[in-house]
Every structure is written in structure tokens, then in C-alpha cells.
Amino acid sequence: MTTKRSVLVTGATGQQGGAVARALLSSGHGVKALTRRPDSDAARQLSSAGAEI
């Protein structure tokens, strides 16, 4: 059995953090995304994919 967890991803709108956040979301995990610009397009995309910004 796989346990789904909530994960805090720092730099979630950057190249590395964004890739990690998207991979976690696609695996069904909850993502809390930390970013300097919560109003950016990348942050909006993560939010619409299910991440908490």
C-alpha cells in the first residue's frame, strides 16, 4: 500500500522545484508550493493542478 502525503516544495515555480511539484502532483500527493511570486503564471498553473500556493 502506498501512502499519499502532503509535501512542501520550496522554489516550486523554478526549474527544479517545479519539476518536483509536478511529479508529486501527478503521483497523487498533496503539494504546498512556496514561491517568491505567488501571482506568477507558473504559480497559477501549479494551483490549477491542485497545489496549495
C-alpha positions in Angstrom: 0.0 0.0 0.0 1.3 3.4 -0.9 0.8 6.3 1.5 0.0 9.7 -0.1 1.5 12.6 1.8 1.5 16.4 1.7 4.9 17.8 0.7 6.2 21.3 1.0 8.2 22.2 -2.1 10.4 25.4 -1.9 11.1 27.2 -5.1 8.1 25.5 -6.7 7.9 27.8 -9.7 11.6 27.3 -10.6 13.0 24.6 -12.9 13.9 22.0 -10.2 11.2 22.8 -7.7 8.6 22.9 -10.5 9.6 19.5 -11.8 9.4 18.1 -8.3 6.0 19.7 -7.6 4.5 18.4 -10.9 5.8 14.9 -10.3 4.4 14.8 -6.8 1.0 16.1 -8.0 0.9 13.5 -10.8 1.6 10.8 -8.2 -1.4 12.0 -6.2 0.5 13.6 -3.3 -0.6 16.9 -1.8 1.7 19.8 -2.6 2.2 23.0 -0.7 4.2 25.2 -3.0 6.4 28.0 -1.7 7.4 30.7 -4.2 8.5 34.3 -4.2 5.9 35.3 -6.7 2.5 33.6 -5.9 0.9 35.7 -8.6 3.2 34.3 -11.4 1.9 32.2 -14.3 3.9 29.2 -13.0 2.2 29.5 -9.6 -1.2 29.8 -11.2 -0.5 26.6 -13.2 0.5 24.7 -10.1 -2.6 26.0 -8.3 -4.9 24.8 -11.0 -3.1 21.4 -11.0 -4.0 21.1 -7.3 -1.1 22.6 -5.4 -1.7 24.9 -2.4 0.3 28.2 -3.0 
